[in-house]
Amino acid sequence: MDADLPELPVDPPEVLRKRRSAKWQTYPADVLPLTVAEMDFALAAPVAEALREAVERSDAGYAMAVPGLARALAGFAASRWGWDIDPASVTPVTDVGVGVVELLRLLARPGDAVVISPPVYPPFFDWVPEAGARLLEVPLAHDATGWRLDLAALETAFATHPAAYVLCNPHNPVGRVHTAGELAALVRLARIYQVSIVSDEIHGPLVLPGATFTPLLTVPGAAEVAVSVLSASKAWNLAGLKCAAVVTASPRMAAVAGRFPPDTRWRIGHFGVMATVAAFTAGGPWLDQLLATLDRRRALLSGLLSQRLPMLTWHPPEATYLAWLNCAALGPDDQARERFLGRGHVALEPGLRFGAAGSGYVRLNFATSSDILDLATARMAASLPDAPASNASVR
Ligand SMILES: Cc1ncc(COP(=O)(O)O)c(C=O)c1O
C-alpha cells in the first residue's frame, strides 16, 4: 500500500450530526460519539454512484443477489487475499448476524454449547441463545504483548464437545489479527474434537499495515469444519443496507448453508447488494486510502493518549478502527466510560458489554477526523478527577 495516499476527508461534527444513523442520533448534540462501528468518512465514490443510479432508476424492489454478489466477493477475495472462492459456494444473507444465527441453528441442537472468546463483539452473547444454544465462554489470553486465542483453554473446552466455536477473525474489540499458525492450530483442534467453526470475517478487509489477514477457509483442513461469513458493511460503511455472504468450501458445509430457510433470500437489502457489488468490484482504491487514513489515526491516537491520558493502556489494533482501552486506573466496571460521558461529553462503548473481561475498559472508534480525535481526547483528559479547571471547558 502506498504510504503517501491522501487521507479521506471527514465533515465537521455539525454536518455529521445531520446523519440519521445510530452513531450520530443516539446522544445529544453536545456529546462526541466514538461508539458504534460506523465510520465518519464519506462513502466510496463507486458505492455512492451505484446507489445514486439505483435511485434514478427507481430501482428499490427485492434484491437479486445471485450471481453478482458471489462473483464480486470471489473477485475481491482472490485479488486481495489470494483466496479462491467458488461463487457457487456463496450464500447471500441479510447481514452477518443473520448468517451466524442461521448457521448455528443448523450446526447446534437445542441446548448444545457454542464457544465464544470474550472480550468480543456484544451480539455474540445474543446470537448463541437466539439459535437455541448455550454459551460457553473461553476468554482470550492477555499478556504484556497483547491479546490472542487461548488455544490450551479452547482445547479443554472442545474436549467437552461443544457444537461450534464462533471465531472473530479479526477480533473485535481487541483488533487482533489471528496468525495463520494460530488458525491452523485452531482448525487442528476443531477436527480432533469435531467442533464446527463459524468464522465472522467482517473485519477482514480492515487489516491495517503491519498485519496480514488469513481467511480461515484458506487454512489447510479448515473447509471440512469451518464456514465463514463476510460483508462489505464494515470496510465501506454500509451496515444499514443489509447484505452479507456465507462462504463454504466443502460439501459438508455447503449442505448446511443449503438448508437455510428458503425465505432468507428475500430478506436481503437490494441497496445492500448493489452497494456491496460496487465496493468489492470498484472500491479497492478507496479501501487503500481508508487503510492509510486509519493507520495514521491509529498513530495519532497513540500520541494523544500517551500525552493526555497516560494512565490508559492499550495494544494498538492490527485491524479494525476500534481501540480497546484499559482504563482500570480510573476504576472498575464502566466507571471510566461514565466519567468520559458525564463529565467529558465523549461517548465510548462500555467495556462490560463485551463480557466480564471488559471491566475497566472502553472501546473507542477512531474512524473519524484528526480534529474530532483531538477534541475527544482533550475532553476525556479534562474529565479526569485532577484535571486543571481551565481544561474543563474544552469543547
Ligand atoms: C465482529 C462483528 N460481526 C458482525 C458485526 C455486525 O455485522 P452485521 O451488521 O452485518 O450483522 C459487527 C459490527 O460491528 C462486528 O464487529
The ligand as an SDF file (V2000), in Angstrom:
LIG
                    3D

 16 16  0  0  0  0  0  0  0  0999 V2000
  -17.3570   -8.8190   14.5720 C   0  0  0  0  0  0  0  0  0  0  0  0
  -18.6130   -8.2250   14.0310 C   0  0  0  0  0  0  0  0  0  0  0  0
  -19.5380   -9.0090   13.4760 N   0  0  0  0  0  0  0  0  0  0  0  0
  -20.6830   -8.5240   12.9650 C   0  0  0  0  0  0  0  0  0  0  0  0
  -20.9430   -7.1640   13.0200 C   0  0  0  0  0  0  0  0  0  0  0  0
  -22.2540   -6.6650   12.5210 C   0  0  0  0  0  0  0  0  0  0  0  0
  -22.4830   -7.1430   11.2530 O   0  0  0  0  0  0  0  0  0  0  0  0
  -23.9260   -7.1060   10.6530 P   0  0  0  0  0  0  0  0  0  0  0  0
  -24.4580   -5.7240   10.8340 O   0  0  0  0  0  0  0  0  0  0  0  0
  -23.6760   -7.4730    9.2160 O   0  0  0  0  0  0  0  0  0  0  0  0
  -24.7020   -8.1560   11.3910 O   0  0  0  0  0  0  0  0  0  0  0  0
  -20.0200   -6.2970   13.5750 C   0  0  0  0  0  0  0  0  0  0  0  0
  -20.3040   -4.8840   13.6540 C   0  0  0  0  0  0  0  0  0  0  0  0
  -19.5550   -4.0790   14.1210 O   0  0  0  0  0  0  0  0  0  0  0  0
  -18.8240   -6.8470   14.0990 C   0  0  0  0  0  0  0  0  0  0  0  0
  -17.8880   -6.0680   14.6410 O   0  0  0  0  0  0  0  0  0  0  0  0
  1  2  1  0
  2  3  1  0
  2 15  2  0
  3  4  2  0
  4  5  1  0
  5  6  1  0
  5 12  2  0
  6  7  1  0
  7  8  1  0
  8  9  2  0
  8 10  1  0
  8 11  1  0
 12 13  1  0
 12 15  1  0
 13 14  2  0
 15 16  1  0
M  END
$$$$
